Amino acid sequence: MKQLLPILGLSLEKSPNNKSAKARHKWTKEIKDIPFNVMYRGCSATVFWQKRQEMRILAGVKFVQEASLNKDGSVGFVAKVGDKLRLEQADKIQDDYTIEDVILKSVNEVGLFLY
């Protein structure tokens, strides 16, 4: 078996260049001025990661109209949390659009709020 691996270009030795492929959601000062463009199912938003637990969604975002349902057709937990976030920010929403910038705590909250 060990003789076959080099022929195939494989090795059992760990390379020092291997890095973790896992996505990293970590705030750094370098990313605070980078706009993140979010586009999904007709929703388009620009988000800035301002502080470790502070994300700002710029005004003018149109929300996804219908929340995804469970396989049985019921409203899922994700849709319920998204609705709760929208209710908390109701003074900044008019006719399914944001009229003011919205500040949320995490990447997950941004996704739940928009979709």
N, C-alpha and C positions, 0 to 999 in steps of 0.2 A: 504494500500500500504506500509506504513512504517513498518508494522508487517511482511510483506513478504520479505523485503530486507535482514534482518539478517538471515533468513532461507536460502536464496540463497548466503549468504556470502558477501553481498554488503552493502555499507553504503553511506549516503549522506554527511558525515563529510569528510572534506579535511584532508588527512594525512600529517603530517609534513615531511615525507620522500619522498613525490612526487617531482620529479625533471622534468624539461622540457626535452622532448624527441627530441627537435629540434637539428639538427646537428650544431656544432659550428665551424666556420672557423675563428679562431683567432690565431695569432702567439704568441708564448711564447718562451722564451729562452731555455726551456727544449726540444723543438722539433727541434731545428736547426740542430742537429746531427743525427736525425732519418731519414733513407732512406724510402721513400714512393714508393712502387712498384705498377706500373700501368700496367694492362693487359686488353686489350679490342680488339676484332676482329683482332687478329694477331699482334697487336702493344704491345710492351713491353718496359717500360721505368722505370728508377729510378729517383726520383725527391727529391730534398732537399729544404725545406722551410728555406731560409737563413736569411731573414729579413722580416719585416712586409709586404712590397710590393716587395719582390724579391724571386722568385722561380727559382732554377737551375735544368735543365734537363741534365743529364749526356750524353755525346756523345755515339753514337752507336745505336740510336733509329731508328727502322724501322717504317715508318708511315703507317696508314691505307690507302689502295690504292684507294678505291672508297668512296667518301663522301655520306652520307645518303641524299636521295632526298625527296622532298615533295610528298604528295599523288598524285599530278598531274604529277609527274615526273620532275619537275623543280628543279633547284639548289636553296637551301634555304639560308636564311640569315646566319645561322651558318656555312655552308660550305664556303660562301663568306668571312666571317671574318677569318676563318681558313686559307684560301688561302692568305689573306692579311698578316696574321702573318708569314706565311712561306716565302712570298716575302720579308718581312722586315729582315728575318734571312737567306736569300738565300746564303750568303757567308759561312754559317755553314752547308749547306746541299749539299749532293752529292749522286746521284742515289737513291733517296728516303731514305737516311740514314743521320743522323746528324754526322758530322765529328769533331765537337767541342761542348763543353757545351753551352747550350742556356739559357739565363736569361730572364724570363718573369715576369709580375707584379702580377698575381693572379692565383688562382686555376682554374678559368674559362678560362683564356688565355691558361693555360697548356692543358686543355681538348680540346679546339678549335684547338690549334696548332698540337696536336697529332692525332686527329681523323678527 
